[in-house]
Amino acid sequence: MDLLRLSARLHLLGLIAAAVIPVWLLAAYLLVQFAINERGRFEQDALQIALQVSLMVEGELANLETVLEGLSKFTALADGNLRGLHGRSVCSRQTMHKGRTTTHA
C-alpha cells in the first residue's frame, strides 16, 4: 500500500511539474523578450533625444558665430571704443534673443 501511495504522490508531483515548469519557462521567455524590446525602444529614444539636442546646440553655435562675425566688423572694436562695442553687443544680444522668454544675466 505504501508503494502505491508513494507512487501516486510521485505521479502527482510529476504531473504538477509537467504543468508548472513549462508555464515558468514561457513566463521567463516573455519577460526576457519584453526586456530586450524595452531596451531597444529606450536606446532609440535616447538616440532621438541626443540628435535633437545636438541640432539645437549646433543652431545656437551658428547663431553665436553670426553675431560674433558681425561684432568683429564693428569699427569700435578696431578703435578701442569699448563702450560702443558694449552697446552694439547688447543690441545684438537683444536681437538674438528676440521672442524668447528666458533672459541671461
Biotite code that builds the C-alpha atoms (Angstrom):
import biotite.structure as struc

atoms = struc.array([
    struc.Atom([0.000, 0.000, 0.000], chain_id="A", res_id=1, res_name="MET", atom_name="CA", element="C"),
    struc.Atom([2.858, 2.395, 0.841], chain_id="A", res_id=2, res_name="ASP", atom_name="CA", element="C"),
    struc.Atom([4.434, 1.741, -2.535], chain_id="A", res_id=3, res_name="LEU", atom_name="CA", element="C"),
    struc.Atom([1.159, 2.566, -4.254], chain_id="A", res_id=4, res_name="LEU", atom_name="CA", element="C"),
    struc.Atom([0.720, 5.722, -2.152], chain_id="A", res_id=5, res_name="ARG", atom_name="CA", element="C"),
    struc.Atom([4.294, 6.793, -2.821], chain_id="A", res_id=6, res_name="LEU", atom_name="CA", element="C"),
    struc.Atom([3.857, 6.048, -6.453], chain_id="A", res_id=7, res_name="SER", atom_name="CA", element="C"),
    struc.Atom([0.659, 8.141, -6.540], chain_id="A", res_id=8, res_name="ALA", atom_name="CA", element="C"),
    struc.Atom([2.480, 11.041, -4.859], chain_id="A", res_id=9, res_name="ARG", atom_name="CA", element="C"),
    struc.Atom([5.333, 10.806, -7.332], chain_id="A", res_id=10, res_name="LEU", atom_name="CA", element="C"),
    struc.Atom([2.883, 10.744, -10.220], chain_id="A", res_id=11, res_name="HIS", atom_name="CA", element="C"),
    struc.Atom([1.063, 13.764, -8.797], chain_id="A", res_id=12, res_name="LEU", atom_name="CA", element="C"),
    struc.Atom([4.353, 15.666, -8.347], chain_id="A", res_id=13, res_name="LEU", atom_name="CA", element="C"),
    struc.Atom([5.371, 14.722, -11.866], chain_id="A", res_id=14, res_name="GLY", atom_name="CA", element="C"),
    struc.Atom([2.037, 15.968, -13.204], chain_id="A", res_id=15, res_name="LEU", atom_name="CA", element="C"),
    struc.Atom([2.368, 19.253, -11.315], chain_id="A", res_id=16, res_name="ILE", atom_name="CA", element="C"),
    struc.Atom([5.959, 19.677, -12.536], chain_id="A", res_id=17, res_name="ALA", atom_name="CA", element="C"),
    struc.Atom([4.878, 18.903, -16.095], chain_id="A", res_id=18, res_name="ALA", atom_name="CA", element="C"),
    struc.Atom([2.224, 21.617, -15.848], chain_id="A", res_id=19, res_name="ALA", atom_name="CA", element="C"),
    struc.Atom([4.140, 24.296, -13.912], chain_id="A", res_id=20, res_name="VAL", atom_name="CA", element="C"),
    struc.Atom([7.643, 24.149, -15.395], chain_id="A", res_id=21, res_name="ILE", atom_name="CA", element="C"),
    struc.Atom([6.574, 24.962, -18.987], chain_id="A", res_id=22, res_name="PRO", atom_name="CA", element="C"),
    struc.Atom([4.493, 27.883, -17.692], chain_id="A", res_id=23, res_name="VAL", atom_name="CA", element="C"),
    struc.Atom([7.505, 29.222, -15.786], chain_id="A", res_id=24, res_name="TRP", atom_name="CA", element="C"),
    struc.Atom([9.718, 28.797, -18.830], chain_id="A", res_id=25, res_name="LEU", atom_name="CA", element="C"),
    struc.Atom([7.197, 30.627, -21.013], chain_id="A", res_id=26, res_name="LEU", atom_name="CA", element="C"),
    struc.Atom([6.903, 33.429, -18.460], chain_id="A", res_id=27, res_name="ALA", atom_name="CA", element="C"),
    struc.Atom([10.705, 33.738, -18.287], chain_id="A", res_id=28, res_name="ALA", atom_name="CA", element="C"),
    struc.Atom([10.952, 33.814, -22.098], chain_id="A", res_id=29, res_name="TYR", atom_name="CA", element="C"),
    struc.Atom([8.266, 36.500, -22.368], chain_id="A", res_id=30, res_name="LEU", atom_name="CA", element="C"),
    struc.Atom([9.932, 38.553, -19.646], chain_id="A", res_id=31, res_name="LEU", atom_name="CA", element="C"),
    struc.Atom([13.297, 38.407, -21.411], chain_id="A", res_id=32, res_name="VAL", atom_name="CA", element="C"),
    struc.Atom([11.720, 39.358, -24.753], chain_id="A", res_id=33, res_name="GLN", atom_name="CA", element="C"),
    struc.Atom([9.917, 42.268, -23.111], chain_id="A", res_id=34, res_name="PHE", atom_name="CA", element="C"),
    struc.Atom([13.162, 43.474, -21.515], chain_id="A", res_id=35, res_name="ALA", atom_name="CA", element="C"),
    struc.Atom([15.004, 43.267, -24.850], chain_id="A", res_id=36, res_name="ILE", atom_name="CA", element="C"),
    struc.Atom([12.259, 45.198, -26.648], chain_id="A", res_id=37, res_name="ASN", atom_name="CA", element="C"),
    struc.Atom([12.105, 47.862, -23.955], chain_id="A", res_id=38, res_name="GLU", atom_name="CA", element="C"),
    struc.Atom([15.864, 48.267, -24.026], chain_id="A", res_id=39, res_name="ARG", atom_name="CA", element="C"),
    struc.Atom([15.795, 48.727, -27.802], chain_id="A", res_id=40, res_name="GLY", atom_name="CA", element="C"),
    struc.Atom([12.997, 51.284, -27.517], chain_id="A", res_id=41, res_name="ARG", atom_name="CA", element="C"),
    struc.Atom([14.871, 53.101, -24.761], chain_id="A", res_id=42, res_name="PHE", atom_name="CA", element="C"),
    struc.Atom([18.035, 53.210, -26.884], chain_id="A", res_id=43, res_name="GLU", atom_name="CA", element="C"),
    struc.Atom([16.094, 54.579, -29.871], chain_id="A", res_id=44, res_name="GLN", atom_name="CA", element="C"),
    struc.Atom([14.500, 57.269, -27.702], chain_id="A", res_id=45, res_name="ASP", atom_name="CA", element="C"),
    struc.Atom([17.890, 58.218, -26.265], chain_id="A", res_id=46, res_name="ALA", atom_name="CA", element="C"),
    struc.Atom([19.391, 58.484, -29.748], chain_id="A", res_id=47, res_name="LEU", atom_name="CA", element="C"),
    struc.Atom([16.491, 60.651, -30.929], chain_id="A", res_id=48, res_name="GLN", atom_name="CA", element="C"),
    struc.Atom([16.844, 62.998, -27.949], chain_id="A", res_id=49, res_name="ILE", atom_name="CA", element="C"),
    struc.Atom([20.613, 63.219, -28.432], chain_id="A", res_id=50, res_name="ALA", atom_name="CA", element="C"),
    struc.Atom([20.105, 64.093, -32.099], chain_id="A", res_id=51, res_name="LEU", atom_name="CA", element="C"),
    struc.Atom([17.589, 66.810, -31.244], chain_id="A", res_id=52, res_name="GLN", atom_name="CA", element="C"),
    struc.Atom([19.875, 68.298, -28.596], chain_id="A", res_id=53, res_name="VAL", atom_name="CA", element="C"),
    struc.Atom([22.850, 68.267, -30.960], chain_id="A", res_id=54, res_name="SER", atom_name="CA", element="C"),
    struc.Atom([20.806, 70.068, -33.611], chain_id="A", res_id=55, res_name="LEU", atom_name="CA", element="C"),
    struc.Atom([19.735, 72.700, -31.078], chain_id="A", res_id=56, res_name="MET", atom_name="CA", element="C"),
    struc.Atom([23.316, 73.224, -29.910], chain_id="A", res_id=57, res_name="VAL", atom_name="CA", element="C"),
    struc.Atom([24.538, 73.419, -33.498], chain_id="A", res_id=58, res_name="GLU", atom_name="CA", element="C"),
    struc.Atom([21.900, 76.052, -34.284], chain_id="A", res_id=59, res_name="GLY", atom_name="CA", element="C"),
    struc.Atom([22.865, 78.104, -31.251], chain_id="A", res_id=60, res_name="GLU", atom_name="CA", element="C"),
    struc.Atom([26.556, 77.903, -32.165], chain_id="A", res_id=61, res_name="LEU", atom_name="CA", element="C"),
    struc.Atom([25.806, 79.024, -35.707], chain_id="A", res_id=62, res_name="ALA", atom_name="CA", element="C"),
    struc.Atom([23.779, 81.922, -34.338], chain_id="A", res_id=63, res_name="ASN", atom_name="CA", element="C"),
    struc.Atom([26.574, 82.937, -31.970], chain_id="A", res_id=64, res_name="LEU", atom_name="CA", element="C"),
    struc.Atom([29.110, 82.700, -34.785], chain_id="A", res_id=65, res_name="GLU", atom_name="CA", element="C"),
    struc.Atom([26.998, 85.059, -36.880], chain_id="A", res_id=66, res_name="THR", atom_name="CA", element="C"),
    struc.Atom([26.729, 87.554, -34.019], chain_id="A", res_id=67, res_name="VAL", atom_name="CA", element="C"),
    struc.Atom([30.469, 87.408, -33.347], chain_id="A", res_id=68, res_name="LEU", atom_name="CA", element="C"),
    struc.Atom([31.263, 87.903, -37.019], chain_id="A", res_id=69, res_name="GLU", atom_name="CA", element="C"),
    struc.Atom([29.002, 90.940, -37.012], chain_id="A", res_id=70, res_name="GLY", atom_name="CA", element="C"),
    struc.Atom([30.648, 92.339, -33.886], chain_id="A", res_id=71, res_name="LEU", atom_name="CA", element="C"),
    struc.Atom([34.122, 91.725, -35.296], chain_id="A", res_id=72, res_name="SER", atom_name="CA", element="C"),
    struc.Atom([33.321, 94.016, -38.219], chain_id="A", res_id=73, res_name="LYS", atom_name="CA", element="C"),
    struc.Atom([32.222, 96.830, -35.926], chain_id="A", res_id=74, res_name="PHE", atom_name="CA", element="C"),
    struc.Atom([34.662, 99.717, -36.124], chain_id="A", res_id=75, res_name="THR", atom_name="CA", element="C"),
    struc.Atom([34.514, 100.423, -32.389], chain_id="A", res_id=76, res_name="ALA", atom_name="CA", element="C"),
    struc.Atom([36.467, 97.246, -31.776], chain_id="A", res_id=77, res_name="LEU", atom_name="CA", element="C"),
    struc.Atom([39.314, 98.368, -34.023], chain_id="A", res_id=78, res_name="ALA", atom_name="CA", element="C"),
    struc.Atom([39.247, 101.869, -32.497], chain_id="A", res_id=79, res_name="ASP", atom_name="CA", element="C"),
    struc.Atom([39.313, 100.560, -28.933], chain_id="A", res_id=80, res_name="GLY", atom_name="CA", element="C"),
    struc.Atom([35.880, 102.064, -28.180], chain_id="A", res_id=81, res_name="ASN", atom_name="CA", element="C"),
    struc.Atom([34.745, 99.508, -25.629], chain_id="A", res_id=82, res_name="LEU", atom_name="CA", element="C"),
    struc.Atom([31.596, 101.442, -24.659], chain_id="A", res_id=83, res_name="ARG", atom_name="CA", element="C"),
    struc.Atom([30.450, 101.481, -28.245], chain_id="A", res_id=84, res_name="GLY", atom_name="CA", element="C"),
    struc.Atom([31.300, 97.814, -28.626], chain_id="A", res_id=85, res_name="LEU", atom_name="CA", element="C"),
    struc.Atom([29.359, 97.023, -25.453], chain_id="A", res_id=86, res_name="HIS", atom_name="CA", element="C"),
    struc.Atom([26.312, 98.927, -26.709], chain_id="A", res_id=87, res_name="GLY", atom_name="CA", element="C"),
    struc.Atom([26.482, 97.140, -30.021], chain_id="A", res_id=88, res_name="ARG", atom_name="CA", element="C"),
    struc.Atom([26.842, 93.725, -28.351], chain_id="A", res_id=89, res_name="SER", atom_name="CA", element="C"),
    struc.Atom([23.855, 94.402, -26.059], chain_id="A", res_id=90, res_name="VAL", atom_name="CA", element="C"),
    struc.Atom([21.811, 95.358, -29.103], chain_id="A", res_id=91, res_name="CYS", atom_name="CA", element="C"),
    struc.Atom([22.937, 92.197, -30.911], chain_id="A", res_id=92, res_name="SER", atom_name="CA", element="C"),
    struc.Atom([22.102, 90.102, -27.869], chain_id="A", res_id=93, res_name="ARG", atom_name="CA", element="C"),
    struc.Atom([18.608, 91.557, -27.671], chain_id="A", res_id=94, res_name="GLN", atom_name="CA", element="C"),
    struc.Atom([18.106, 90.891, -31.375], chain_id="A", res_id=95, res_name="THR", atom_name="CA", element="C"),
    struc.Atom([19.439, 87.353, -30.996], chain_id="A", res_id=96, res_name="MET", atom_name="CA", element="C"),
    struc.Atom([17.111, 86.531, -28.086], chain_id="A", res_id=97, res_name="HIS", atom_name="CA", element="C"),
    struc.Atom([14.078, 88.306, -29.501], chain_id="A", res_id=98, res_name="LYS", atom_name="CA", element="C"),
    struc.Atom([10.955, 86.241, -28.971], chain_id="A", res_id=99, res_name="GLY", atom_name="CA", element="C"),
    struc.Atom([12.477, 84.048, -26.271], chain_id="A", res_id=100, res_name="ARG", atom_name="CA", element="C"),
    struc.Atom([11.093, 84.003, -22.767], chain_id="A", res_id=101, res_name="THR", atom_name="CA", element="C"),
    struc.Atom([14.385, 83.309, -20.989], chain_id="A", res_id=102, res_name="THR", atom_name="CA", element="C"),
    struc.Atom([16.833, 86.054, -20.106], chain_id="A", res_id=103, res_name="THR", atom_name="CA", element="C"),
    struc.Atom([20.523, 85.751, -19.431], chain_id="A", res_id=104, res_name="HIS", atom_name="CA", element="C"),
    struc.Atom([22.335, 87.839, -16.862], chain_id="A", res_id=105, res_name="ALA", atom_name="CA", element="C"),
])
